């Protein structure tokens, strides 16, 4: 049997293949619960290899220890079916084993081999693209799609999702024009496409189009505000408001959408909430007791050492809420882990994860000099942490704020000028330039920068 894109599937009839396609659609279009839906299929067909591969793939991308037992069991069950699997399925199973063993880059290589041999395997392409995003392989985010893209067209089911992946990959590689074209085409096929909306939100973020960004997100609100991607898309909307220094609106969005009462929130909520609160911390906003609730959510994963990207967000909460003991635990766990581990996350933690955690701790202790010393030599290696440019911007912003607070105004001006060079339409960036000029005693240039900021806010 083949799936709707002509990719071979072992041990399945048409209704099983259709049911699995529906699970995949839920994941691609961010609705329902793809893992729970897949569990229903597996309850009836426990040896369905591609269903096991799909479930394992979804769990791999979660980067959480709380799903770990389920992940281990799913991979074990898939491996038990290896003798019946075709080469495509063997590739998926082998990739999952590599991921489970902490060899994330090896897993990507194996999914890439599958996608090269089966260029219509949308799941394999998706996994390479998303894993490259998690691992900070910027070029790979784009080229994972480019390899197969010319073979696809609108007649292939799911083409709009390939366009969405390509759009985000192009955006992360600063090709905003083509990224916009791909996103628009994806949205013309499926308006209800949160990943394509997300790609547009990144394009606008990187281009400093805050007003247009808010407008776009509000206009498209019906197609993403109930999706499984809503928290991250609210976070993106908050960034536009923050760029215009509208911190009241940022806090309102935070309270409405990024601060559920659950003790165990979604990972996206925990990550994005921490990232947003830390930015508010940088601009000096009193966020009340919001850190406390958020820090509680991060406590269970303080010593996971699973994914450096998670650790730095946990650290933001611990140091901002004065949880010095648990912050120390996180640092110690990472130091111990780096002493003996050799999985893919080791390099991510050593190069940027742990230094940034230490820098956050230094910042909270008002040791801004040390914070600068830690971050300055690493600022062009931050992509090794994974995530997007928009997410990692918090590192450069922390460095600049620490430079200002440690009165290293020449450096602060250089860094603020860099930010303005990249995003000259950002009022927040001009405010940072003005503060650096203030520090250097250049009242004329400080005033000019503030005029520029006011001009942009008025526009
Ligand atoms: Fe994003």
Boltz pocket constraint, residues with backbone or C-beta under 6 A from the ligand:
constraints:
  - pocket:
      binder: B
      contacts: [[A, 198], [A, 202], [A, 232], [A, 236], [A, 388], [A, 390]]
      max_distance: 6.0
